[in-house]
Amino acid sequence: MFESSLKKLAFGFSVISTLAACGTQNITELHGKSISSTTLTGSAVEEYRKFVAFEANEMMDWTDASYFAAKALNILQNPEALQPEDYREWNIDERFLAEISTAENRLRMAMHLIGSSDEPKALATAITSFDCWIEQAEEGWQNDHIAACKDAFNGSIRSIEEQIGVKITDAGDAKARFVVYHDLNQPQPVSEDFVLLRSFPSRNWRDLRVHVHVRGHADRSGSEAYNDTLSVSRTLAVVNAILTAWPLEYTLSIEGQGERNPALKTPDGVANIHNRRSEIEVTLVRKA
């Protein structure tokens, strides 16, 4: 549908005129649409509309403006069509490929994690700025435009991470970390600390593999041997709480660290709630 910059140069005048006419029709139709940006679909279409206007009115790139206008119109008719471009189908210089491939990994995970109840703006911006990045990278010479699309993408991914409490890795995995605390000599986690952890799997986890690692700790108020045993008991209590709270499939591992690796260093024999903790690391991986 779209052409590389070299192919664009090869177009004859009559072909360019035809494309411009088709592009004008798509662009005019998109411009006249009434769009609600309160949904993911509407927010994405609004972002595409801005991009189309820029390409058509400022860059005079009717081919790509027409392509993205048609894509936006299709999304309005079929929200399931809201997908980022496959950069492999674009004629992108090799110097851009590594970063764009990493960005795609991160975007695919973000699309898995954002639920229907979440604010759609960040994900819509992530998808559309990724497409902008690809389009500009194919042209390959407007470094400030490439950087602007890239920066918008990275900013939107950071917003998604903050919004749902995860870090998305370059490999496209997502990692979340929670800490719960324990009363003195007690294995059970303090109940109010468990609220955020309990709500976490309400996110959109379709087609994800989930692994949970629980690492238990103790303060220095007991003997080293006692604290080793207590830290393991704490991991098991947290695991039981997770099993009760999370109605989904996942794998589990535990680790008791006793009084080693304290959050706050204290003399021996000192009780400290910051050291009476369990750390829960959740890793989400997209299935192949």
C-alpha positions in Angstrom: 0.0 0.0 0.0 2.8 2.4 0.9 5.9 3.0 -1.1 9.5 3.5 -0.2 11.1 6.9 -0.9 12.9 5.5 -4.0 9.7 4.1 -5.4 7.9 7.5 -4.8 10.6 9.1 -7.0 9.8 6.6 -9.8 6.1 7.5 -10.0 5.0 9.3 -13.1 3.1 12.5 -12.9 -0.2 10.9 -13.8 0.2 8.2 -11.0 1.0 10.9 -8.5 -2.0 12.9 -9.5 -4.2 9.8 -9.1 -2.8 9.0 -5.7 -3.2 12.7 -4.6 -6.9 12.5 -5.6 -7.5 9.3 -3.6 -5.5 10.7 -0.7 -7.6 13.9 -0.7 -10.8 11.8 -0.6 -9.6 9.8 2.4 -8.1 12.8 4.2 -11.3 14.9 3.7 -13.5 12.1 5.0 -11.3 11.6 8.0 -11.2 15.3 8.7 -15.0 15.5 8.7 -15.5 12.6 11.2 -16.9 13.3 14.6 -14.6 11.4 17.0 -14.9 10.8 20.7 -11.4 10.5 22.3 -12.8 8.9 25.5 -12.2 5.4 24.0 -9.0 3.7 22.8 -10.3 3.6 19.2 -11.4 7.2 19.2 -8.2 8.4 20.9 -6.1 6.6 18.3 -8.1 7.9 15.4 -7.7 11.4 16.6 -3.9 10.9 16.9 -3.9 9.5 13.3 -5.9 12.5 12.1 -3.2 14.9 13.5 -0.5 12.9 11.8 -2.4 12.8 8.5 -2.9 16.5 8.6 0.9 17.0 9.2 1.9 14.7 6.4 -0.6 16.2 3.9 -0.5 19.9 4.7 3.1 20.4 5.8 5.1 17.6 4.2 3.0 17.3 1.1 3.3 13.5 1.4 0.0 12.4 -0.1 0.9 8.7 -0.3 1.5 8.2 3.4 -1.2 10.7 4.4 -3.7 8.8 2.3 -2.5 5.4 3.8 -2.9 6.5 7.4 -6.2 8.3 6.7 -7.5 5.0 5.3 -6.2 3.1 8.3 -7.9 5.5 10.7 -11.2 5.2 8.8 -10.9 1.4 8.9 -10.3 1.5 12.6 -13.5 3.5 13.1 -15.4 0.8 11.3 -13.5 -2.1 12.9 -11.8 -1.4 16.3 -10.0 -4.7 16.2 -8.0 -3.3 13.3 -6.2 -1.0 15.7 -2.7 -2.6 15.4 0.7 -1.0 14.9 2.4 -1.2 11.6 4.7 -4.2 10.8 8.0 -2.4 10.4 9.3 -5.4 8.4 7.0 -4.3 5.5 8.6 -0.9 5.3 11.8 0.0 3.6 13.6 1.1 6.8 17.4 1.7 6.9 19.3 -0.8 8.9 20.5 1.8 11.4 17.0 2.3 12.8 16.0 -1.4 13.0 17.4 -2.4 16.4 15.6 0.4 18.2 12.3 -0.1 16.4 12.4 -3.8 17.0 12.9 -3.2 20.7 10.1 -0.6 20.7 7.7 -3.1 19.0 8.5 -5.6 21.8 7.6 -3.0 24.5 4.5 -1.9 22.6 3.1 -5.4 22.2 3.4 -6.0 26.0 1.7 -2.6 26.7 -1.2 -3.6 24.5 -1.6 -6.8 26.5 -1.6 -5.0 29.8 -3.9 -2.1 29.2 -7.4 -3.0 30.2 -10.8 -1.6 29.1 -11.1 0.4 32.3 -7.7 2.1 31.9 -7.1 5.6 30.5 -6.8 5.0 26.7 -4.7 8.1 25.8 -1.3 6.7 26.5 -1.8 3.5 24.6 -3.3 5.3 21.6 -0.3 7.6 21.6 2.1 4.7 21.8 0.6 3.0 18.8 0.3 6.0 16.6 3.7 7.4 17.5 5.2 4.0 16.7 3.6 4.2 13.3 4.9 7.8 12.9 8.4 6.6 13.9 8.3 3.9 11.2 7.1 6.3 8.5 9.7 8.8 9.3 12.5 6.2 9.6 11.6 4.9 6.1 12.1 8.4 4.7 15.3 8.4 6.9 16.5 12.0 6.6 14.4 14.2 8.8 16.2 13.5 12.0 14.2 15.9 14.1 10.9 14.3 13.0 12.3 10.8 13.7 13.3 11.9 17.2 10.0 13.6 17.9 8.0 10.4 17.0 10.5 8.3 19.0 10.3 10.6 22.1 6.5 10.6 21.9 6.5 6.8 21.9 8.9 6.4 24.8 7.0 9.0 26.8 3.7 7.2 26.3 5.2 3.8 27.3 6.5 5.5 30.5 3.0 6.7 31.2 1.6 3.2 30.7 4.2 1.8 33.1 3.3 4.4 35.7 -0.4 3.9 35.2 -0.4 0.1 35.8 2.7 -0.2 38.1 5.0 -2.3 35.8 8.3 -1.9 34.1 8.4 -3.2 30.5 11.7 -4.5 29.4 13.4 -4.2 26.1 12.7 -7.9 25.5 9.0 -7.2 25.9 8.5 -8.7 29.3 6.8 -6.9 32.1 7.9 -6.9 35.7 6.1 -5.7 38.8 7.4 -5.5 42.4 5.4 -5.4 45.6 6.4 -5.3 49.2 4.3 -6.5 52.1 5.2 -6.3 55.8 4.8 -8.6 58.8 4.1 -8.0 62.5 6.8 -9.1 64.9 7.4 -12.9 64.8 4.3 -13.3 62.5 4.3 -15.1 59.1 1.1 -13.6 57.8 1.4 -10.3 55.8 -0.2 -7.2 57.2 -3.6 -7.3 55.5 -3.7 -3.6 54.3 -0.4 -4.1 52.5 -1.9 -6.8 50.4 -4.6 -4.7 48.8 -2.6 -3.5 45.8 -1.2 -6.9 45.2 -4.7 -8.5 45.3 -6.0 -6.1 42.6 -3.0 -6.5 40.2 -4.3 -9.6 38.2 -7.5 -7.8 37.3 -5.4 -6.4 34.4 -5.7 -7.7 30.9 -3.4 -10.8 31.1 -4.7 -12.8 28.1 -2.0 -14.9 26.4 0.6 -14.1 29.1 2.8 -16.5 31.1 3.0 -15.4 34.7 5.7 -16.2 37.2 5.7 -15.1 40.8 8.8 -15.1 43.0 8.4 -14.4 46.7 11.4 -13.5 48.8 10.9 -13.4 52.6 13.0 -11.4 55.1 13.2 -11.1 58.9 14.6 -8.4 61.1 17.4 -9.1 63.6 15.2 -9.5 66.7 15.7 -13.3 66.9 18.5 -15.7 66.3 19.8 -16.2 62.8 18.4 -19.8 62.6 15.0 -18.7 63.8 14.9 -15.8 61.3 15.9 -18.2 58.5 12.9 -20.4 59.3 10.6 -17.4 59.9 11.5 -15.9 56.5 10.5 -19.1 54.7 7.2 -19.2 56.7 6.5 -15.7 55.5 7.0 -16.6 51.9 4.6 -19.5 52.3 2.0 -17.3 53.9 2.3 -14.8 51.1 2.0 -17.6 48.5 -1.2 -18.9 50.2 -2.6 -15.4 50.2 -1.8 -15.1 46.5 -3.3 -18.5 45.7 -6.5 -17.3 47.4 -6.6 -13.9 45.7 -5.5 -14.6 42.1 -7.8 -16.8 40.0 -5.4 -17.4 37.1 -2.6 -19.7 36.1 1.0 -18.9 37.1 4.1 -20.5 38.4 5.6 -19.8 41.8 9.0 -19.8 43.5 10.1 -18.9 47.0 13.3 -17.8 48.7 13.9 -17.2 52.4 16.7 -14.8 53.2 16.4 -14.6 57.0 18.0 -11.4 58.3 20.4 -11.1 55.4 20.0 -8.2 52.9 18.0 -5.9 55.3 16.2 -2.9 53.9 17.7 -0.9 56.8 20.9 -2.0 58.6 20.4 -2.3 62.3 22.4 -3.8 65.2 21.7 -7.4 66.2 18.6 -7.8 68.3 16.8 -4.8 66.9 13.2 -5.2 65.6 12.4 -3.2 62.6 9.3 -3.4 60.5 11.1 -2.4 57.2 13.1 -5.5 57.5 10.1 -7.7 58.4 9.0 -7.9 54.8 8.3 -10.1 51.8 9.1 -8.9 48.3 7.0 -10.2 45.5 8.3 -10.0 41.9 5.8 -10.8 39.1 7.1 -11.4 35.6 4.8 -11.4 32.7 5.9 -12.9 29.4 4.0 -13.0 26.1 3.4 -16.5 24.8 5.0 -17.4 21.6 
